[in-house]
Amino acid sequence: MELCGAYAVLGLLVVPCLSARILFLHPLYSGSHEVQLRGLAEHLATARGHHITYVKFANTVDIPNNHPNISLITLSVDNRDGRHPYISRELQGRFDMPLDVLWEHGHLPHKIPPDAFRTMIALCDTLLGDSVLLTRLKRQNIRLAVIDLFTNECGLAFAYQLGIPVVGYWALPLNGGEADYAAGMALTSFSPISPSFMSGLTDDMNFYQRMKNALYKLLGTIVMRLQMFITNNLIQKHFPGTPHPTLLLSNLSGVLANVDHSLDYPRPLPPNVIPVGCMQCRPARRLPEIMELFVRGSGEAGVILFSLGATFDPSWVPKEILKRFLKTFSHLEQRVIVKYNGEIDMEVPGNVMIVSWLPQQDILGHPQTRVFFSHCGKQSVMEAVYHEVPIVAMPVFGDQIDVAGMLRAKGMGLVLDKQAPEEEIIHALNEVIYNYR
């Protein structure tokens, strides 16, 4: 149903019986956003025969492209002098998420590093200053742009130079950021009764919580005003006379919003905002043979899937934390599949399988999967909801705190702190396994 809604919006702007050229444009970090949009691009290219030009910045997430109708263009920043923070120091610099900061302080909005604006400026200058790319896209006669809106005002300005309709994509909950300005979503996102970004609150608030929510909303508004001021100056430097970013956002032809009624709070949505939550979800397929044997061997006890996403990176996460998790899992009767792409220099319990990559939806959809231990990324949570698997959440940063609040409010799981002791983790897992299904 979500895919049908997405295609309905695009169908209003692209003649369905004729193939057209469509531009997809991501901001500085595509990350999990790319999981949904790449799937949409592949469907449009395969089922509808459209030609997709897919533009993104080099970062830590690189999904290979093997589709003949998709042309992947990867931009990079010249950072040989190292003056741009959070970008690798090389000619073709790629965005490096500050995982150390996010792991330690990612749940605190006032701890977000202010020099992140310098990174955004570097990426904006790279995109808006690429006259070769702009000329190339103009020659392609592109009919529509799909823009990932998060920190991507410069992407909207770039698409404006092509003179084509723009459909926005919003990957986060409707509680702040560009959603406060986007066409049709402003009243829904900026509503005082909806939880603010990174507040961790639900829609059931007491007086104190409403005061906290108002302060978070004020802080978010100040940050967005500053961001709009910075990006507008950059846009005017490259393309004088381009409308202000707030106008570009309010004039979107439509918005694909990564929300779904099963998880999000009740709210009105205008007809140009199409909920596409779980657009990437699908029925489970058979697991790889080794993993299938491991899962089947769990018997009635079943399996726990442990994945904290890109934030659980061996470069930043202290080894003591992994050791604590492995020790905790050794006391469980369930088998545990752990996603971790670093070297293991410690003893691994017999009931634990550690892999650098795993077919997440295929494990979630397996009948012997009992619980999902997750960082609460929106895509992962929606997949767990789709496959009816309860969650033990350990949010790390950003909107993960808000998604964890949704889980708690909906009774879909329990939420733990990153520093939760062994006993608390075991109690939460047992509580969810035996009382949440």
C-alpha positions as CSV (number, residue, x, y, z in Angstrom):
1,M,0.0,0.0,0.0
2,E,2.8,2.4,0.8
3,L,4.5,1.8,-2.5
4,C,1.2,2.4,-4.3
5,G,0.9,5.8,-2.5
6,A,4.5,6.7,-3.6
7,Y,3.8,5.8,-7.2
8,A,0.5,7.7,-7.2
9,V,2.3,10.9,-6.3
10,L,5.0,10.3,-9.0
11,G,2.3,9.3,-11.5
12,L,0.7,12.7,-11.2
13,L,3.9,14.2,-12.5
14,V,5.3,11.6,-14.9
15,V,3.2,10.1,-17.6
16,P,3.0,6.4,-16.7
17,C,2.9,5.0,-20.2
18,L,6.1,6.8,-21.3
19,S,9.5,6.4,-19.8
20,A,10.9,9.6,-18.4
21,R,14.2,10.8,-16.8
22,I,13.9,11.3,-13.0
23,L,16.5,12.8,-10.7
24,F,17.1,11.5,-7.2
25,L,19.2,13.7,-4.9
26,H,20.6,13.0,-1.4
27,P,22.2,15.4,1.0
28,L,25.6,15.0,2.8
29,Y,24.7,11.6,4.3
30,S,22.2,9.2,2.7
31,G,22.6,6.3,5.1
32,S,19.4,4.5,5.8
33,H,17.4,7.0,3.7
34,E,19.0,5.4,0.7
35,V,17.4,2.0,1.6
36,Q,14.0,3.3,0.8
37,L,14.8,5.7,-2.1
38,R,17.1,3.3,-3.9
39,G,14.3,0.7,-3.8
40,L,11.8,3.2,-5.2
41,A,14.3,4.2,-7.9
42,E,14.8,0.5,-8.9
43,H,11.1,-0.1,-9.1
44,L,10.6,2.9,-11.3
45,A,13.4,1.8,-13.5
46,T,12.3,-1.8,-13.7
47,A,8.5,-1.8,-13.7
48,R,8.0,1.5,-15.4
49,G,11.0,1.8,-17.6
50,H,12.1,5.2,-16.3
51,H,15.7,6.4,-16.5
52,I,17.0,7.4,-13.1
53,T,19.9,9.7,-12.4
54,Y,20.9,9.1,-8.8
55,V,23.1,11.8,-7.2
56,K,24.6,11.3,-3.7
57,F,27.7,12.3,-1.8
58,A,30.4,9.8,-0.9
59,N,30.0,8.6,2.6
60,T,30.3,5.5,4.8
61,V,27.3,3.8,3.2
62,D,27.8,2.7,-0.4
63,I,25.0,0.6,-2.0
64,P,26.3,-0.9,-5.3
65,N,24.3,-0.1,-8.4
66,N,23.8,-2.8,-11.0
67,H,20.7,-1.6,-12.7
68,P,21.1,-0.5,-16.4
69,N,18.5,2.2,-16.1
70,I,20.1,3.9,-13.1
71,S,23.1,6.2,-13.5
72,L,24.8,6.7,-10.2
73,I,26.7,10.0,-9.7
74,T,28.8,10.2,-6.5
75,L,30.1,13.6,-5.5
76,S,33.0,14.3,-3.1
77,V,34.6,17.2,-1.4
78,D,38.3,18.2,-1.9
79,N,39.5,18.1,1.6
80,R,43.2,17.5,1.2
81,D,44.0,20.4,3.6
82,G,41.7,18.9,6.2
83,R,39.8,22.2,6.8
84,H,36.3,20.6,6.5
85,P,35.3,18.7,9.7
86,Y,33.8,15.2,9.4
87,I,35.1,14.7,5.9
88,S,38.0,12.4,5.2
89,R,41.3,14.2,4.4
90,E,41.8,13.3,0.7
91,L,41.1,14.7,-2.7
92,Q,37.8,12.8,-3.0
93,G,36.8,13.3,0.6
94,R,33.8,11.3,1.9
95,F,31.6,12.2,4.8
96,D,32.5,10.4,8.1
97,M,29.8,10.5,10.6
98,P,31.2,11.6,14.0
99,L,30.3,8.3,15.7
100,D,32.4,8.9,18.8
101,V,30.3,12.1,19.5
102,L,27.1,10.4,18.6
103,W,27.7,7.3,20.7
104,E,28.6,9.4,23.8
105,H,26.3,12.4,23.5
106,G,24.0,11.7,20.6
107,H,20.9,11.7,22.8
108,L,21.5,15.4,23.9
109,P,20.5,18.0,21.4
110,H,22.8,20.7,23.0
111,K,25.8,18.4,22.4
112,I,25.4,18.3,18.7
113,P,28.7,19.7,17.4
114,P,28.2,23.2,16.0
115,D,31.0,22.8,13.4
116,A,28.6,20.4,11.6
117,F,27.4,23.6,9.9
118,R,30.9,23.9,8.3
119,T,30.5,20.4,6.8
120,M,27.1,21.4,5.4
121,I,28.7,24.5,3.8
122,A,31.4,22.5,2.2
123,L,28.9,20.0,0.7
124,C,26.6,22.8,-0.5
125,D,29.4,24.6,-2.2
126,T,30.4,21.4,-3.9
127,L,27.0,20.7,-5.3
128,L,26.0,24.3,-6.2
129,G,29.4,25.0,-7.7
130,D,29.3,21.9,-10.0
131,S,28.4,23.7,-13.3
132,V,29.4,20.6,-15.3
133,L,26.8,18.4,-13.4
134,L,24.2,21.1,-13.8
135,T,24.8,21.3,-17.6
136,R,24.8,17.6,-17.9
137,L,21.4,17.2,-16.1
138,K,19.9,20.0,-18.2
139,R,20.8,18.1,-21.4
140,Q,19.1,15.0,-20.1
141,N,15.7,16.6,-20.2
142,I,14.8,15.5,-16.6
143,R,11.1,15.6,-15.9
144,L,11.0,15.3,-12.1
145,A,13.3,15.5,-9.0
146,V,12.9,13.4,-5.8
147,I,14.8,15.2,-3.1
148,D,15.8,13.8,0.3
149,L,14.9,16.9,2.4
150,F,17.0,16.4,5.5
151,T,19.6,19.3,5.6
152,N,19.2,19.5,1.8
153,E,18.1,23.1,1.1
154,C,20.9,23.4,-1.4
155,G,19.6,20.3,-3.2
156,L,16.2,22.0,-3.6
157,A,18.0,25.1,-5.0
158,F,19.9,22.9,-7.4
159,A,16.7,21.3,-8.7
160,Y,15.1,24.7,-9.0
161,Q,17.7,25.6,-11.6
162,L,16.5,22.7,-13.7
163,G,13.0,24.2,-13.8
164,I,11.2,20.9,-12.9
165,P,8.6,19.8,-10.3
166,V,10.1,18.5,-7.0
167,V,8.7,15.7,-4.8
168,G,10.3,15.7,-1.3
169,Y,11.2,12.7,0.8
170,W,11.2,13.0,4.6
171,A,12.8,10.1,6.4
172,L,12.3,11.1,10.0
173,P,9.3,11.5,12.3
174,L,7.1,14.5,11.6
175,N,8.5,16.6,14.6
176,G,10.9,19.2,13.4
177,G,13.6,20.1,10.8
178,E,12.6,20.8,7.3
179,A,9.2,19.1,8.0
180,D,8.3,22.3,9.8
181,Y,8.4,24.2,6.5
182,A,7.6,21.6,3.8
183,A,4.4,21.9,1.8
184,G,1.4,20.4,3.7
185,M,3.4,19.1,6.6
186,A,4.0,22.4,8.5
187,L,0.9,22.4,10.7
188,T,1.3,18.7,11.4
189,S,5.0,18.9,12.3
190,F,5.0,22.2,14.2
191,S,1.9,21.3,16.3
192,P,2.5,22.0,20.0
193,I,0.8,18.7,20.9
194,S,3.3,16.6,18.9
195,P,6.6,15.6,20.6
196,S,9.6,17.7,19.5
197,F,12.7,16.4,17.8
198,M,15.0,14.4,20.2
199,S,12.7,15.1,23.2
200,G,11.9,11.4,23.6
201,L,8.3,12.4,24.7
202,T,5.1,10.9,23.5
203,D,1.8,12.6,22.6
204,D,0.6,11.9,26.2
205,M,2.3,14.7,28.2
206,N,1.8,16.2,31.6
207,F,2.4,19.9,32.3
208,Y,6.1,19.6,33.0
209,Q,6.6,17.5,29.8
210,R,4.7,20.1,27.7
211,M,7.1,22.8,29.1
212,K,10.1,20.6,28.1
213,N,8.5,20.0,24.7
214,A,8.0,23.8,24.1
215,L,11.7,24.4,25.0
216,Y,12.9,21.7,22.6
217,K,10.6,23.1,19.9
218,L,12.1,26.6,20.5
219,L,15.6,25.2,20.3
220,G,14.8,23.4,17.1
221,T,13.3,26.5,15.6
222,I,16.5,28.5,16.4
223,V,18.7,25.9,14.8
224,M,16.5,25.7,11.7
225,R,16.5,29.5,11.3
226,L,20.3,29.5,11.5
227,Q,20.5,26.7,9.0
228,M,18.1,28.5,6.6
229,F,20.2,31.7,6.9
230,I,23.4,29.9,6.1
231,T,22.1,27.9,3.2
232,N,20.3,30.9,1.7
233,N,23.5,32.9,1.7
234,L,25.2,30.0,-0.1
235,I,22.4,29.7,-2.6
236,Q,22.4,33.4,-3.4
237,K,26.2,33.3,-3.9
238,H,25.9,30.6,-6.6
239,F,22.4,31.3,-8.0
240,P,21.3,34.9,-7.3
241,G,17.5,35.4,-7.3
242,T,16.7,31.8,-6.3
243,P,13.7,31.8,-3.8
244,H,14.5,31.5,-0.1
245,P,14.7,27.8,1.2
246,T,11.5,28.2,3.1
247,L,9.7,29.0,-0.2
248,L,11.3,26.1,-2.0
249,L,10.1,23.8,0.8
250,S,6.6,25.3,0.8
251,N,6.3,24.9,-3.0
252,L,7.0,21.2,-3.2
253,S,4.7,19.3,-5.5
254,G,4.3,16.6,-2.9
255,V,6.0,14.8,0.0
256,L,6.7,11.1,0.5
257,A,6.7,10.9,4.3
258,N,8.3,7.9,6.1
259,V,5.4,7.5,8.5
260,D,2.8,4.8,9.1
261,H,-0.3,4.8,11.4
262,S,0.9,1.6,13.1
263,L,3.8,3.4,14.7
264,D,3.3,7.1,14.5
265,Y,0.9,9.3,16.5
266,P,-2.5,10.3,15.1
267,R,-2.3,13.4,13.0
268,P,-4.0,14.9,10.0
269,L,-2.1,14.7,6.7
270,P,-3.1,16.7,3.6
271,P,-3.5,14.8,0.3
272,N,-0.2,15.9,-1.1
273,V,1.7,14.1,1.8
274,I,1.8,10.4,1.1
275,P,2.7,8.0,4.0
276,V,5.3,5.6,2.7
277,G,6.5,4.1,5.9
278,C,7.9,0.6,5.4
279,M,8.1,1.1,1.7
280,Q,11.1,-1.2,1.6
281,C,9.4,-4.0,3.6
282,R,8.8,-7.4,2.0
283,P,8.0,-11.0,3.0
284,A,11.0,-12.9,4.4
285,R,13.1,-15.1,2.1
286,R,15.1,-18.2,3.0
287,L,18.2,-17.5,5.0
288,P,21.7,-18.5,3.9
289,E,22.3,-22.1,4.7
290,I,24.7,-21.6,7.6
291,M,22.5,-19.0,9.2
292,E,19.4,-21.2,8.7
293,L,21.0,-24.1,10.5
294,F,22.0,-21.8,13.4
295,V,18.4,-20.5,13.7
296,R,16.8,-23.9,13.5
297,G,19.1,-25.2,16.1
298,S,17.7,-22.7,18.6
299,G,14.6,-24.9,19.1
300,E,11.6,-23.6,21.0
301,A,13.8,-20.9,22.7
302,G,14.2,-19.1,19.4
303,V,16.6,-16.4,18.2
304,I,17.4,-12.8,19.1
305,L,18.5,-10.4,16.4
306,F,21.0,-7.8,17.7
307,S,21.8,-4.9,15.4
308,L,22.6,-1.3,16.4
309,G,23.1,-0.1,12.9
310,A,26.0,2.0,11.6
311,T,26.5,3.6,15.1
312,F,27.8,0.3,16.5
313,D,31.1,0.8,14.7
314,P,34.2,-0.9,16.1
315,S,36.2,2.3,15.4
316,W,34.3,4.2,18.2
317,V,32.4,1.8,20.4
318,P,34.6,0.7,23.3
319,K,35.4,-3.0,23.3
320,E,34.1,-3.2,26.9
321,I,30.6,-2.6,25.6
322,L,30.8,-5.5,23.1
323,K,32.2,-7.6,25.9
324,R,29.3,-6.7,28.2
325,F,26.8,-7.6,25.5
326,L,28.5,-11.0,24.8
327,K,28.6,-11.8,28.5
328,T,24.9,-10.9,28.9
329,F,24.0,-13.1,25.9
330,S,25.9,-16.0,27.3
331,H,23.3,-16.3,30.1
332,L,20.3,-16.5,27.7
333,E,18.6,-19.7,26.5
334,Q,18.0,-18.1,23.1
335,R,20.6,-18.0,20.4
336,V,21.7,-14.5,19.3
337,I,22.8,-13.2,15.9
338,V,25.0,-10.1,16.3
339,K,25.8,-7.7,13.5
340,Y,29.3,-6.4,14.1
341,N,31.9,-5.7,11.4
342,G,35.0,-5.4,13.6
343,E,37.7,-7.9,14.7
344,I,36.7,-10.1,17.6
345,D,39.6,-10.6,20.1
346,M,37.5,-12.0,22.9
347,E,35.7,-15.2,23.6
348,V,32.4,-15.6,21.8
349,P,29.7,-17.6,23.6
350,G,28.5,-20.8,21.9
351,N,24.9,-19.4,21.5
352,V,26.1,-16.3,19.6
353,M,26.8,-15.9,15.9
354,I,28.7,-12.7,14.9
355,V,28.4,-11.5,11.3
356,S,29.5,-8.4,9.5
357,W,26.4,-8.4,7.3
358,L,23.0,-10.0,7.7
359,P,19.7,-10.2,5.7
360,Q,17.7,-8.3,8.4
361,Q,14.2,-8.7,7.0
362,D,14.7,-12.4,6.4
363,I,15.7,-12.9,10.0
364,L,12.9,-10.8,11.3
365,G,10.4,-12.7,9.2
366,H,11.7,-16.1,10.4
367,P,9.2,-18.0,12.7
368,Q,11.9,-18.6,15.3
369,T,12.9,-15.0,15.8
370,R,11.7,-13.9,19.2
371,V,12.9,-10.3,19.7
372,F,14.8,-7.6,17.9
373,F,17.5,-5.7,19.9
374,S,17.7,-2.5,17.9
375,H,19.1,1.1,18.0
376,C,15.6,2.3,16.9
377,G,16.4,3.5,13.4
378,K,13.1,4.2,11.7
379,Q,13.6,1.8,8.8
380,S,14.6,-1.1,11.2
381,V,11.7,-0.5,13.5
382,M,9.2,-0.4,10.6
383,E,10.6,-3.7,9.4
384,A,10.2,-5.3,12.8
385,V,6.6,-4.0,13.0
386,Y,5.9,-5.4,9.5
387,H,7.2,-8.8,10.6
388,E,5.4,-8.6,14.0
389,V,8.6,-8.9,16.1
390,P,8.7,-7.1,19.5
391,I,11.7,-4.8,20.2
392,V,14.2,-4.0,22.9
393,A,15.4,-0.6,22.0
394,M,18.7,1.1,22.8
395,P,18.5,4.5,21.0
396,V,21.9,6.2,20.3
397,F,21.2,9.6,18.7
398,G,18.8,11.9,16.8
399,D,15.4,10.6,15.9
400,Q,16.1,7.2,17.4
401,I,15.1,8.7,20.8
402,D,11.8,9.8,19.3
403,V,11.1,6.4,17.6
404,A,11.9,4.7,20.9
405,G,9.2,6.9,22.5
406,M,6.7,5.8,19.9
407,L,7.5,2.1,20.6
408,R,7.0,2.7,24.3
409,A,3.7,4.5,23.7
410,K,2.4,1.8,21.4
411,G,3.4,-1.1,23.7
412,M,5.7,-2.6,21.0
413,G,8.7,-3.0,23.2
414,L,11.0,-1.7,26.0
415,V,13.6,1.0,26.0
416,L,17.1,0.8,27.6
417,D,19.9,3.2,28.1
418,K,23.2,2.6,26.4
419,Q,24.8,2.0,29.8
420,A,22.2,-0.5,31.0
421,P,23.7,-3.2,33.2
422,E,23.6,-6.9,32.4
423,E,20.7,-7.7,34.7
424,E,18.5,-4.9,33.2
425,I,19.2,-6.1,29.7
426,I,18.3,-9.7,30.6
427,H,15.2,-8.6,32.3
428,A,14.1,-6.5,29.3
429,L,14.7,-9.3,26.8
430,N,12.8,-11.9,28.9
431,E,9.9,-9.4,29.5
432,V,9.6,-8.7,25.8
433,I,10.0,-12.4,24.7
434,Y,7.4,-13.8,27.1
435,N,4.9,-10.9,27.5
436,Y,4.9,-8.9,24.3
437,R,3.9,-11.5,21.7
